[in-house]
């Protein structure tokens, strides 16, 4: 059955036509509906995440559902303030004015194309931004997580009307049909390859895009890394193995100073077995280690490990012999000194495989990282006791975000915009940044219309004689002035007029004309 996108978008466009979405009440009502949905149907989402990705309950809550709840809470607290017009200063040569910038909804409903790795969180987080910004939106969940997709398709109509939020299930055909229409914004999270397809389709309809694409994120363990290697490995591997490595900001590979390689590998093995109750890489029935999303994805990772083994990479832990693609199980695998031309060193791994490359000097590590990474990574992680060394690495390795002695925590900081740079993405969202991303800054100017504020018609032609010189001088030299409130502007304008009255012959301006001008200003500027 062919997807009729016009029928999907029609009620959303009607919401915009009526102007309901402009109000704070409409936006808060949608946020309340979303909060109610993920609260009342939490068990449905948790079950779906376990079935599709093997996620255990606690990880499902804190890595997906709780992030959405906190985002809704933040929006509900701040939305009224974010929606208020902001006064801005203006050139003194056009005094007096009221200049404002107001954040308004985008031109059309928004489209959110979400990924498989965090199918609940990264579906609803941008939806909070869209609805909070006053934009009805369409969600296209990943077909690789069919259980989660079905939950969305069933639950969203129970909590939202069609003029606010709808879900479209399906695969490539449905996504292609959706992309043939114009949107206020297309928010896509996924691979660079598919991101290029989305961007190309969006260009044809002149739809703006936010693309979250991932890439290879480097981690550096320096010569002066923190003394407790167990803590280092818990932080690094806790981030790497979250969701079985299927996280865009997960550490992709580790450059480890040669003097720390042995202690790192030993602590890493101990950490893996402690975190997931794995012995010799085997997954037992009680292990909380998640699954790879599909058999095809598991097979890709298994082949990646086999290639590294065949090209001389040393398997410190795990390995291809423990892979079970039919069960979608790939063990945490540490590969020391993988071949630089192997797939795991050229492509984003997106799985529980940890390449470890020894280095001797900081500049050697920097040079090799630039050879491995074709663009700018989403993150850079440096484990060092030295702030100066950390800042040196930051200055030499561009990244969309950076952390010292931590990994992947950038997503839980409410005031951190989340987004890529270059090949790792375009645009950002989360918290206030989501509101800014899903709104347009509309400017508004008010200038009292009276001859006294024409200043001798300086700005109009003809610009002959000293008139033109005076105009240029005023534009260049008069300072900007703040945009006052209406009452303040009336008082200042009245003062200017009063001074003009005192300096001009009463035959030209008298008290009656002064009062008339003030009354006119009050009428024009009253709210």
C-alpha positions, 0 to 999 in steps of 0.5 A: 500500500502506497503511503499517502504523505499528504493525508499525514501532513494535512491535519498538522498543517491545519494546526498551523493554519489555526495558530494553535501551535503558537501558544504555550498551552498547546506546547505544554499539552503535547509535552504532558501527553508525551510524559504520560505516554512514557510513564504509563507505557514504560513497561511496553517500551522496556520490553520492546528494547529488550526484545530488539536490542537485548537491553536489561531494564536499568540500562533501558531506563537510564540510557533512554526513558529517563533522558526523555523524562528529564528533557520534558521536565526541562522544557516545561520549566523553561519554555515560558521564558524561552518563548518571551521576545528578547529586546536587542540594541540598535544603532543610535542613528535611528533612535527611538525604536523597540527592537525584538527577536522572538522564537517562532515555530518553523515553516512546516511540520518536522520529520524525525528519522530515528536510529536503531541504537537508541530507538526510544530516546533518540526518537523522543528527544528531538520530538520534545524539541519539535513540539516544544518549539511549536512544531507538529512532527512525524516520527519515522522509527527504525525498521531494524527495531520492529518491536519498538516501532510497533509500540510507537505506532500503537501508543502515539495515537492514544495520546496525541491527536493527528494534528500534533504527532504521528508515526510512520512505520516502514523501511526505505520506501516509506522514508523515500516517500516522506522525504519527497515533501517539504518540512520545517526541519528534518532531524536524522540520526544514522550513518554518514552514507544514509545521511548523504541520501537524506541531505540530497533529498532535503535539498530538492525540497529546500528542507533544512536538516540536522544530521547526527552521523557519528564516526570514529571517536579516538580515546588517548591514554597518556603517559601521565594518565590517572594512577588507578587504571581500574577506574580508567577502564571502568569509565572507558569500557563502561562507555564503549560497551554500553548498548554493546558498543552501538553508540555514536559517541562510544570510544572507537579505538584506544591510543595507549602510551606504550608504558601503560599498555600492559596495565590497561589490558589487564585492567580492561579484562578484569573490568569486562568480566566484572561488568558483565559476568563474562568468563573467557568472553562467554555470555551466560544466561544472567549476563546483562550484555546487550545484543547486536541489532540484527544478524547481518550487523553481527556478521559484519562485526564477526568478519571484522574480528576475523580479518584483524586476526588474519592480519596479525592483530593480537586478540587480548580478549574475546575473538571470533571463536566466541561470536554467535551471529545467530544469537546476535552475540559478539563478545567484547573483544580487545585487539592489540596492534590491528593492521592499519589497513583493516576494516576496524581501523577504517570504518566506524566499528559500532560494536564491542570491539576495542582496537588498542594501538601503542604510541611513544610520543603525543605527536606520534599519536596525533599524527596517526589519529589524523591518518585514521580519521577522515573527518572530525569525530563526534568526541575526543576522550583523553585520560591524563592528569595534565590539563595542559596536555589535554588542551594540547590534544584538543588544539591538535585534534578537532572534535565536536566535543571533548572530555578529560578522564571520562567517556560519553557523559556529554549526553547527560549534561542538560546545557551541552548542545549535542551534535556533530561537525563536518562528516560527523554531523550538521547542527545540534540539539538537546535542552535549550539548543533543541528549542533554538534548533526547532524555532526560527528567530523572527525579528520585529522593529517599531519606530514611532512615525513622527516628523520629529524622528526624521532628523531633518530627513538625513537618511533620504535622497538627495545626499548633496552637500553636508547632508550626505557627510552628516549621515555617514558621520552619524552612522559611523560614530553614534553608539548602539543603544538598548531597546527600551520598554515601551514606557521607557521609550515614551518617556525618552521620546517625550524628553527629546520632544520637550527639549526640541520645543525649548530650542525651537520657536514657539511659532513652529512647535507649541505645547499643544503639538507636544501633547498631541505627539505624546498622546499619539506615541502612547496610543501606538505603543500601548499593549 
